[in-house]
């Protein structure tokens, strides 16, 4: 299924405050997922296999890495199981690039998905994803939704992140190693 996302990612020093705001707005809490995202070597976009206790999917996406609002074209295939056999096939055929290990609390308010992440080696983050899977919302409407929640959470411009967790992990492990986006 292909869909449009407008999203932001930001550092947070107080994930508990963001969670309290979401709960006060009656967000649907889906639970805490322990996710392992394995990124694969490719040119043009990103391919990752997500393995978790809540979400398991193969995700292909293309997005410009900029601080602030990011537009993503996403193709998502939900998996009926952990995807371990698929991981082994992808590892052997195209080779993995980097693995991101995180704990993610997942919330929804209508079409907007919120992640409160604790990423091993990187710290705490919040992501806001305004999603249109039906073709009913315009890009401008999705941008307005992200802006609204960014303001509600009090996220300052300097907290916004341009890079993916995968690029940040690569830089942490080896500052001279090419980023995934440079493959």
SULPE-V884540 format. One record per helix or strand of 2 or more residues. SS is the DSSP state (helix for helix, strand for strand). FROM is the first residue (numbers start at 1). TO is the last residue. If there is no record, write none. Layout:
# SULPE-V884540
<<SS | FROM | TO> <SS | FROM | TO>>
This chain:
# SULPE-V884540
<<strand | 2 | 11> <helix | 15 | 24> <strand | 28 | 40> <strand | 46 | 51> <strand | 57 | 63> <strand | 70 | 78> <helix | 84 | 93> <strand | 96 | 109> <strand | 112 | 119> <strand | 123 | 132> <helix | 139 | 153> <helix | 157 | 159> <helix | 165 | 173> <helix | 180 | 182>>
